Amino acid sequence: MPRDAFWAPITAERFVSLYGQKADGDSYFCSDLSDAELDARLGHLKELEFAVCAYSMADEYVPAYVDRDVVVDRLCKAGGMEALKLAGANHNLSLPEDGGAVEKLMECIGRNLKAIDK
């Protein structure tokens, strides 16, 4: 794909996967997936001892029209996951600058690992 099509190098196949309607099996965050499609893609996670959907609520790559709370709730329902909504966090957790998002994520992982160890 030409550089002006996307901010980073990307193949045409990946671009369509991310931006096309009813994206292929590589995409889990498309807001146009039905509950049944999400269940088919994520239902296997319900068998795990713990699964967490950590979601950056200020992710700069999520279009403004997408209701992030709804996306997280749907993902968690489909995969039987705990929701960890990281307020103010961007895609790579470099924001907020105080490191609060990374700290919350690590605490959540640690808590769940300790629960498994018992």
Phi and psi restraints in degrees (value plus and minus 20) as a CYANA .aco file:
   2 PRO   PHI     -87.2   -47.2
   2 PRO   PSI     130.8   170.8
   3 ARG   PHI     -77.8   -37.8
   3 ARG   PSI     -52.5   -12.5
   4 ASP   PHI     -95.0   -55.0
   4 ASP   PSI     -25.3    14.7
   5 ALA   PHI    -100.6   -60.6
   5 ALA   PSI     -46.2    -6.2
   6 PHE   PHI    -176.9  -136.9
   6 PHE   PSI     134.8   174.8
   7 TRP   PHI     -91.1   -51.1
   7 TRP   PSI     -39.4     0.6
   8 ALA   PHI    -150.6  -110.6
   8 ALA   PSI     139.7   179.7
   9 PRO   PHI     -75.6   -35.6
   9 PRO   PSI     114.4   154.4
  10 ILE   PHI    -174.1  -134.1
  10 ILE   PSI     124.0   164.0
  11 THR   PHI    -101.3   -61.3
  11 THR   PSI     138.9   178.9
  12 ALA   PHI     -81.6   -41.6
  12 ALA   PSI     -59.1   -19.1
  13 GLU   PHI     -80.9   -40.9
  13 GLU   PSI     -64.6   -24.6
  14 ARG   PHI     -88.3   -48.3
  14 ARG   PSI     -58.2   -18.2
  15 PHE   PHI     -79.4   -39.4
  15 PHE   PSI     -67.0   -27.0
  16 VAL   PHI     -83.8   -43.8
  16 VAL   PSI     -58.9   -18.9
  17 SER   PHI     -80.3   -40.3
  17 SER   PSI     -59.9   -19.9
  18 LEU   PHI    -100.1   -60.1
  18 LEU   PSI     -55.9   -15.9
  19 TYR   PHI    -132.1   -92.1
  19 TYR   PSI     -27.8    12.2
  20 GLY   PHI     -99.9   -59.9
  20 GLY   PSI     137.2   177.2
  21 GLN   PHI     -89.0   -49.0
  21 GLN   PSI     124.1   164.1
  22 LYS   PHI      28.8    68.8
  22 LYS   PSI      37.5    77.5
  23 ALA   PHI     -74.3   -34.3
  23 ALA   PSI     138.1   178.1
  24 ASP   PHI     -88.6   -48.6
  24 ASP   PSI    -195.5  -155.5
  25 GLY   PHI     -83.5   -43.5
  25 GLY   PSI     -27.0    13.0
  26 ASP   PHI    -101.3   -61.3
  26 ASP   PSI     -34.8     5.2
  27 SER   PHI    -129.9   -89.9
  27 SER   PSI     114.1   154.1
  28 TYR   PHI    -137.4   -97.4
  28 TYR   PSI     -30.4     9.6
  29 PHE   PHI    -127.7   -87.7
  29 PHE   PSI     -14.5    25.5
  30 CYS   PHI     -85.9   -45.9
  30 CYS   PSI     107.8   147.8
  31 SER   PHI     -93.6   -53.6
  31 SER   PSI     -29.6    10.4
  32 ASP   PHI    -114.3   -74.3
  32 ASP   PSI     -16.8    23.2
  33 LEU   PHI     -94.5   -54.5
  33 LEU   PSI     119.2   159.2
  34 SER   PHI     -95.8   -55.8
  34 SER   PSI     146.2   186.2
  35 ASP   PHI     -80.0   -40.0
  35 ASP   PSI     -59.0   -19.0
  36 ALA   PHI     -84.3   -44.3
  36 ALA   PSI     -60.3   -20.3
  37 GLU   PHI     -86.0   -46.0
  37 GLU   PSI     -60.9   -20.9
  38 LEU   PHI     -84.1   -44.1
  38 LEU   PSI     -63.4   -23.4
  39 ASP   PHI     -77.9   -37.9
  39 ASP   PSI     -62.6   -22.6
  40 ALA   PHI     -84.6   -44.6
  40 ALA   PSI     -54.5   -14.5
  41 ARG   PHI    -104.7   -64.7
  41 ARG   PSI     -49.9    -9.9
  42 LEU   PHI    -139.3   -99.3
  42 LEU   PSI     -28.9    11.1
  43 GLY   PHI     -76.6   -36.6
  43 GLY   PSI     -50.4   -10.4
  44 HIS   PHI     -82.6   -42.6
  44 HIS   PSI     -41.4    -1.4
  45 LEU   PHI     -88.3   -48.3
  45 LEU   PSI     -40.9    -0.9
  46 LYS   PHI     -83.6   -43.6
  46 LYS   PSI     -38.6     1.4
  47 GLU   PHI    -103.8   -63.8
  47 GLU   PSI     -31.3     8.7
  48 LEU   PHI     -97.3   -57.3
  48 LEU   PSI     135.6   175.6
  49 GLU   PHI     -87.9   -47.9
  49 GLU   PSI     -54.3   -14.3
  50 PHE   PHI    -171.0  -131.0
  50 PHE   PSI     124.4   164.4
  51 ALA   PHI    -163.8  -123.8
  51 ALA   PSI     113.5   153.5
  52 VAL   PHI    -145.1  -105.1
  52 VAL   PSI     115.5   155.5
  53 CYS   PHI    -122.6   -82.6
  53 CYS   PSI      76.5   116.5
  54 ALA   PHI    -108.8   -68.8
  54 ALA   PSI     100.1   140.1
  55 TYR   PHI    -148.0  -108.0
  55 TYR   PSI     104.3   144.3
  56 SER   PHI     -97.4   -57.4
  56 SER   PSI      90.0   130.0
  57 MET   PHI     -94.1   -54.1
  57 MET   PSI     -31.6     8.4
  58 ALA   PHI    -137.0   -97.0
  58 ALA   PSI      11.0    51.0
  59 ASP   PHI     -79.1   -39.1
  59 ASP   PSI     100.9   140.9
  60 GLU   PHI     -90.9   -50.9
  60 GLU   PSI     -31.0     9.0
  61 TYR   PHI    -116.9   -76.9
  61 TYR   PSI     -22.4    17.6
  62 VAL   PHI    -111.7   -71.7
  62 VAL   PSI     104.0   144.0
  63 PRO   PHI     -77.5   -37.5
  63 PRO   PSI     126.5   166.5
  64 ALA   PHI     -79.8   -39.8
  64 ALA   PSI     -48.8    -8.8
  65 TYR   PHI     -95.6   -55.6
  65 TYR   PSI     -30.9     9.1
  66 VAL   PHI    -102.6   -62.6
  66 VAL   PSI     106.3   146.3
  67 ASP   PHI    -100.3   -60.3
  67 ASP   PSI      81.9   121.9
  68 ARG   PHI     -82.2   -42.2
  68 ARG   PSI     -57.7   -17.7
  69 ASP   PHI     -81.3   -41.3
  69 ASP   PSI     -62.3   -22.3
  70 VAL   PHI     -84.8   -44.8
  70 VAL   PSI     -63.0   -23.0
  71 VAL   PHI     -79.1   -39.1
  71 VAL   PSI     -69.0   -29.0
  72 VAL   PHI     -81.3   -41.3
  72 VAL   PSI     -65.6   -25.6
  73 ASP   PHI     -81.4   -41.4
  73 ASP   PSI     -60.6   -20.6
  74 ARG   PHI     -88.2   -48.2
  74 ARG   PSI     -62.3   -22.3
  75 LEU   PHI     -81.1   -41.1
  75 LEU   PSI     -64.9   -24.9
  76 CYS   PHI     -85.0   -45.0
  76 CYS   PSI     -60.7   -20.7
  77 LYS   PHI     -82.8   -42.8
  77 LYS   PSI     -65.1   -25.1
  78 ALA   PHI     -85.9   -45.9
  78 ALA   PSI     -56.7   -16.7
  79 GLY   PHI    -124.8   -84.8
  79 GLY   PSI     -15.8    24.2
  80 GLY   PHI      40.0    80.0
  80 GLY   PSI      18.1    58.1
  81 MET   PHI    -120.6   -80.6
  81 MET   PSI     136.2   176.2
  82 GLU   PHI     -98.6   -58.6
  82 GLU   PSI     117.6   157.6
  83 ALA   PHI    -110.4   -70.4
  83 ALA   PSI     110.9   150.9
  84 LEU   PHI    -147.1  -107.1
  84 LEU   PSI      74.1   114.1
  85 LYS   PHI    -109.9   -69.9
  85 LYS   PSI      92.3   132.3
  86 LEU   PHI    -112.9   -72.9
  86 LEU   PSI      74.2   114.2
  87 ALA   PHI     -82.3   -42.3
  87 ALA   PSI     113.7   153.7
  88 GLY   PHI      55.6    95.6
  88 GLY   PSI     -19.2    20.8
  89 ALA   PHI    -106.2   -66.2
  89 ALA   PSI     118.5   158.5
  90 ASN   PHI    -112.5   -72.5
  90 ASN   PSI    -195.2  -155.2
  91 HIS   PHI     -77.6   -37.6
  91 HIS   PSI     -63.4   -23.4
  92 ASN   PHI    -121.7   -81.7
  92 ASN   PSI      -5.5    34.5
  93 LEU   PHI      42.9    82.9
  93 LEU   PSI       1.1    41.1
  94 SER   PHI     -98.8   -58.8
  94 SER   PSI     -33.4     6.6
  95 LEU   PHI    -141.9  -101.9
  95 LEU   PSI     125.6   165.6
  96 PRO   PHI     -87.0   -47.0
  96 PRO   PSI     133.1   173.1
  97 GLU   PHI     -84.3   -44.3
  97 GLU   PSI     -39.6     0.4
  98 ASP   PHI     -95.0   -55.0
  98 ASP   PSI     -21.9    18.1
  99 GLY   PHI      57.4    97.4
  99 GLY   PSI     -10.3    29.7
 100 GLY   PHI     -79.3   -39.3
 100 GLY   PSI     -56.1   -16.1
 101 ALA   PHI     -87.9   -47.9
 101 ALA   PSI     -64.0   -24.0
 102 VAL   PHI     -83.8   -43.8
 102 VAL   PSI     -62.7   -22.7
 103 GLU   PHI     -80.7   -40.7
 103 GLU   PSI     -64.2   -24.2
 104 LYS   PHI     -84.3   -44.3
 104 LYS   PSI     -60.6   -20.6
 105 LEU   PHI     -84.1   -44.1
 105 LEU   PSI     -66.7   -26.7
 106 MET   PHI     -84.3   -44.3
 106 MET   PSI     -58.5   -18.5
 107 GLU   PHI     -84.2   -44.2
 107 GLU   PSI     -61.2   -21.2
 108 CYS   PHI     -83.8   -43.8
 108 CYS   PSI     -66.2   -26.2
 109 ILE   PHI     -82.9   -42.9
 109 ILE   PSI     -66.1   -26.1
 110 GLY   PHI     -80.2   -40.2
 110 GLY   PSI     -64.0   -24.0
 111 ARG   PHI     -80.6   -40.6
 111 ARG   PSI     -63.7   -23.7
 112 ASN   PHI     -90.1   -50.1
 112 ASN   PSI     -57.5   -17.5
 113 LEU   PHI     -86.3   -46.3
 113 LEU   PSI     -58.6   -18.6
 114 LYS   PHI     -83.8   -43.8
 114 LYS   PSI     -57.6   -17.6
 115 ALA   PHI     -85.4   -45.4
 115 ALA   PSI     -56.2   -16.2
 116 ILE   PHI     -89.4   -49.4
 116 ILE   PSI     -56.9   -16.9
 117 ASP   PHI     -87.6   -47.6
 117 ASP   PSI     -37.9     2.1
